[in-house]
Amino acid sequence: MATPEFTARTLRRLLASGVTTRAERLLAKMPPADVAPLLSDLTGDEARTVIELLFRQRRAALVMRELPPEMLPQLFEALSDQRIADVIARLEIDDLLELVDWIPEDRRAEVLQRLPDHRRDELMKAELYPESSAGRVMTTAFIGLDEKMAAQEAIDSIRAAGDGNESILYLYVVDDRRCLSGVVPIRRLVSSPPSRPVGEIMIPDPVCVRAEADQEEVAAVVRRYDLLAVPVVDVDNRLLGVITVDDVIDVITEEATEDMYHLAGLSDEDRVFSPALISIRKRLPWMLVNLGTCFLAAWVVGLFERTIEQVVALAVFMPVVAGMAGNGGTQSLTIITRAIALGEIEFSTGLRAAGKELAVGLVIGITTGVASAAIAMFWQAKPALGLALFLAMVVSMAVSGLMGAAVPLALKALRQDPALGSGVIVTTFTDVFAFFAFLGIATLMLDRLIA
């Protein structure tokens, strides 16, 4: 297959020369996931032409679904309200929900008004579910079977659904009230005698999730039970929809991105193609907070100004202690945040995890403290300076390990996102404590340091 760079150049050349037939053939050979990045290199008019070509192939919606969300407003600007409605109407409800949020507010009502009535009603129902819930990521296209139906009839129902239904990974057995009774894996169905009732083939009481469940819970269920899809039910166990594994992968990616951004003090709306003004607006508040914490650390250093004046060599080693403590805290923070996200740890087991991180930090602090002390004594020829550096390294590394575990666990106990602000809090605490420990110990040993 051609490289994306070559394809982009070729596509632009074909569009510029008006040879749209060849461009259409080129696009037809490419998977939607490979077409989507090309749109970022096109002008508005070129993107509009490509969407029209894809629309003829009934692939425009699939390509739009693969686009980075921050690119959607730019693409929507190049399309009319009617064309946007025509394209997104072909999406599954979970993808439709996501794309609708990126339509400019001044055009959204008009676009939604142009959707077919049944799609608009379906969208309104889906919007009633909480943000990031199972109800928002499920697809309502699934095959429900009666338990008295023969296996051959069930197979015929799959054929009747065609190949456009991505959720046909399992078939679901429901009663007259559409309550979920069991699940029939495709492999078990096709290997059964044609006349065998699906009620005898099904797996009763299948794993399912409530529509109000958080999407992270859905991902945990799929991961724990190795499922390709999970049914979504209401409070009365009525089958509402299905969440397939590709949607779960999207959820895992979204949650991992969110945690990664939060650890760095970023918003998940700040992406590589986001406008500069959005990035500035999202990053600046956290940077101002970080500036305040930096001055807090500077204030601590200022408390020991006279000590530093008398032993200037302390200023050389301050970044060493703070840097090592910061890295140790970040490592513990990453381990604990990941464990919380994957459901491997709860607050009840947090004390054991925090104790382990404290012990790890202590051992690493002793090891790095010995190495640091040896370098300091060789460099400055002051054994007392080496001892102060050793003690500060041990204390700061142990405390940084403890705080890296305690902060996300405390946020979890307060029902806050453990990743939100943890990085700033832990970094601030480790820097402040590292400076205080090193300079405080040096102050206590001042007579030996200036001797």
N, C-alpha and C positions, 0 to 999 in steps of 0.2 A: 504494500500500500504506500502511496506517496506520503512524504513527510508533510506535516502541517504547514511548514513554511512554503514549500513548493506549491502545495494545493492552494494556499491563500493567494500567492502571486498569480497562479494560473486562473483561479476563479475571478480575480479582479480584472485580469486581462480579457477574459471571455465576456464579462459583464460590460467592460468599457467598449468592446468591439461590437456589442449587440448580439453575440452568438449565444443566445440563452439556451438553445437546444442542447448544445454541448455541455454547457454549465449544468443543465438539468440532469443530463446523463451522469456527469461527474458526481453530483450530489446524491443521485440515486444509489451509487455504489458505496457510499460512505455511511457507517453507523451514525445515528443521531448524536452520540457522545463525541464523535470526531468532528461533526459539522458545527456543533455549538461554539467551540473556541474560535472558529473562523470568523464568526459574526463580529467579534471584538475588533477585528482589523478592517472592517468595512465602514463606509460612510452610511449615513441614514438612508440615502436613496438606494445604495447597493444592498443594504440589509433588507429594505422593503422588497426589492426585486427577488432576493433569495427566499424570503418568506413566501412570496407569491409562487415561486417555483416549487417550494416544499409543500405548499397548500394543495397544489395539484396532485402531488403524490400522497396526500393525506399524512404527511410526516412533519408538518410545521409544529404541531403541538408537542410531538416527541422531542424535537430539537429544542424548543423553548423550555421544556422541562429540564433539559440538561444544562441550561445556561447558568452561570453564577448569578445569584439574585441581584447583585448590585448592578448588573448590566441590563436588567429588564427595563428600568425607566427609560434608558436611552433607546432601546428597541421599540418600546411602546410609542415614543415620540414619532417614530417613522411610520406607524401604522394608524389607520383610521379606527374609530370606535367599533364599527361593524366588523372589520377584519380581526380585531382583537377578540371580540365576542365569538366569532366563527372559530377561531383557533382554540381558545381556552375551553369552549364548550365540548371539545373532544377529549378533554383530560379526565382522568379519574378524580373523584371528589377531593382526595387528599392533596393532589397536585394543584387542583383548581383553587383550593383554599389558600395555598401558599402563594400562587401567582397573583391572586386578586389583591393581596396586601401590598403588592408592588406597583399596582396601577395608580397613577397620580390621583389624588383625592378629588380634584376638580373634574376628572373624567370617569371616575369609578362608577358613579350612579348611572351615567348614560350607558356605559359598557354593560353593566349588569342588567339594565333594562332591555338590552338587545339579546340577552341569552334566551334560549328556549325556556318556556314556563317550567317544565319539569326539572331542568338543571338549576334554575333560579331557586325553586322551592327546596331542592336538595341542598343547595349551598346555604340557604337560610337556616335549615335544620342543623347542618354541621357547625355553623357559627355559634350555636347555642352551647356547644361543649367548651369546657375551659381550655385556655391556651396550653399547649404542650401536653394535651391529654390524648388517650387512645382514640377517642371519638374523632379527633382532628386528623389523625394519620391513617385511619382505616379506609378501605374501599368497600363500597356497599354492593359491589358486584361479586356474587358468590353463587354456588349451586347448592340448594337445599333439597334434600331427599326425604321421602317418606320411608319409614322403616320396613314397610311391607313391599316396597318396590323391588323388583328383581334386579340382579346385578347387570343383566343385559340392558335393561331400561335405564339404569344409571349411566352406563357407557354411552347409550344413545343420547342422553341429556348433555353429556360432555361434547359430543359431536355437534349437537344443535347449538351449543353456546359458541362454537367456532374457536379460532385461535387468538381472538382479540382480548380474551379474559385472562389477565395475568394472575388472577387469584386461584386458578384451578390447579392447586397443589394438593389440596384435600377436598373431599366432599363432606358436607355436614348433614346429619340426620336431624330433622326437626319434627315436632308434633303439630297438631292442628293450630296451636297458638304460636307457632314458630319458636317454641322453647327448644334450646339445644339439648339433644339426647346423646349424640355420639358423633364421631368423626370416622370417615372411611378413607384411608390412604389409597392413592391410585394403584399402587402395586398390588395391594391386597384385593382390590376390586377386579382388576384384569386377570388375576390368577384364580378367581373363584368361578364355580360353575355358573353358567348364564342364568339359571333359574333360581339361584340361591338368594333369599331376601337380604337386603342390605342391613337389616336389623341383626342378622347373625354374623355379618362381616365387621360391623362397626366396632370401634373402641369406645366403650361407654364412659360417661362422665369425663370428657376431655378437658385438658388444661385450657382455661380461657381467662380473659381479663375483662374488667368492667370498663364501660365507655369513659368514665370519669378518671380512670387510673392514669397516673403520670406516664409519659412515654418512656422514661427511664425504667420504670417498672416493667413495661412491655419488653424492652430490650433484655432485661435481666431474665424474664421468663423464657424468651426464645433461646438465650444463651444457656440457661440451666437445663432445659429439656431438649436441646438440639432440634428445634422445630423449624420448618420451612415457612410456616404461617401459624398465626394464633387467632382464634375467633374472638370477637368482641360482643359482649352481651350487656343487657340493661339489668336493672335491679330485679326483674322478674325472670331472668335467665333467657330472655328472648334474644335471638341472634340478630345483631344489627349490622355486622360487617366483619371484615377480615383484614388483618395486618400481615402483609407478606414480608419475607426476609429482606427484600431489597429496600423496603421502607424502614425496616429495623436498622439496616446498615446506614441509611441516611440519618436516622435518629442517633445512632452511636457516633457518627461523624459530627453531627450538630452538637451533641453534648460534649464531646471531646474538645471541639473547637471553643465552645463556650467556657469550659473549665480552663483551657489553655489561655484564652483571652483574659479571663478574670484574674488568673494568677499574675498576669502581666499588667493588670489594671487597664484593660482594653474593653471596648464594647464589641459585641458580636456583629454590630452593624458596620464596623470599620473593617473593610476588606480591601484587597489589593486594587480593585477598580473603583472603589468608592471615591466620590469627589473630595478634593482636598479640604474644602470647608467642613464637610461632615467629619473627616478624620480629625481635624483640628478641634472641632466642637466636642468630640467624644474623648479625645486624649487629654486636652488641656486641664479639665478639672482634676483628674488623677495626678497629673504632673504638678499641679499646684499643691495638692495634698502631699505629694512626695517631697516637694520643696520645703514644706513645713517640717516634715520629719527630718530632713537633712539639717535644717537649722536647730532642731532639737538635739541632734547628735553633736553639732558644732557647739551648742550651749554647754553640753556635758564636758567637751574638751576644754572649753573656756574656764570651767571650774578649777582646772588643774594647770592654768596658764603659768603660774610661778614654778610649778614642778618642771614643766617643759622648758622654761627659761634656764633652769639650773642644769637640766640634763637634756640637751638638744637631741641627743641620739634617740630619745623616746619617740620623737616625731617620725623618725625613719621607720620604726617598727609598728607604729599604730595601724597603718593600712594592712599589714600582715595579719594582725589579730582580727581586725574587723572583717577582712576579706575571707579568712578561713571560717569565721563564725557565720558569716552570711551564707557561704556555700553549704556549710553543714546544716543550717536551718532550712535552706531551700531543698536539700535532698530529703530531709525528714518530712517536710511539707508535701513534697511530691508523692512520696510513698503513702502517706496517710490519706491525702486527698484522693488518690487513685483507689485505695482500699474502700473509702466511703462511697465513691461513685459506683464501684462494682458490687457493693453490698457485702464486702468481705469483713467489715468491721462495723460495730455499733458502739454507741456511747458506753454501754455496759462493759464492753471489752476494751474500751479505750485506755483504761489505766495500765493494762498489761502492755499495750502497744506503746504508750508514752514511756513506760519504764524501760522497755527495750530500746527505744530511741535515745533515752538518757544514757543507758549503758554503752550503746554504740558511740555516742558522742564523747563519752568519758574516755573510752579506749583510744579513739582516734585523736582526741585532745592530748592524751599522754604521749602517743607516738609522734605526732607532729610537734608537740611541745618540746620533746627531747631534741628533735632535729633543729627546731628554731633556736633553742637555747645554745646548741653547739655552734650554729652559724653566728649568733650574736656574740658569743664569747670569742670566737676566732676573729670576727670582724672588728669588734670594739675593744677587745681585751678587758672586758668587765664581767667577771663571774656573776656579780649581783644583777646585772642587766639580763643575763641569760636566765637566772632563776626567776626574775620577775616575769619575763616573757613566757617561761615554761608554765608558771602558775596561772597566768592570765589565759594562756591557750587552753589549759585543762578546764578551767572554770567556764570560759566562754563557749567552748565547743560542747560541753555537757549541757549547758543551759540552752544553747541554740537547738540542739537535738530535741530537748524537752519542749521548747516553744513551737518548734516545727510540727510537733504532734498535737500539742495542746490547743493551739489556735483553731485549726479546722474542726477539731472535735467540739470545742466550745461553740463555734458558729453552728455546727450541726445540732447541738443541744438547744440552741436558741432558734431553731427552725430557719436558719439562714443558709444560703449557698456556701459550702465550705471553701470554695475557690474564690468567692467574692471578697476581695480585700485582704485575703490571707497573706499574699506575697508582700504587700506594703506593710502590714502589721508585723510580720515575722522579721522582715529586713530591718525595719525601724528598731525593733526590740533588740535584735542581735547586734546592730551597730552601736546603739546606745550602751548596752551592757558590756560589749567588748571594750569600748573606750573607757567606760567607768572601771571595769575590772583591771585593765592594764595600768591605767594611770593611777587608780586608787592603790594598787599593790606597790607601784613605783613610789608613790608618796610615802607609804609606810616604810619603805626601804630607802628613803632618800639619803639618809646619812651614809649608807653603804655605797650608794650609787655615785655620790660626789667625792667619796674618799679617794 
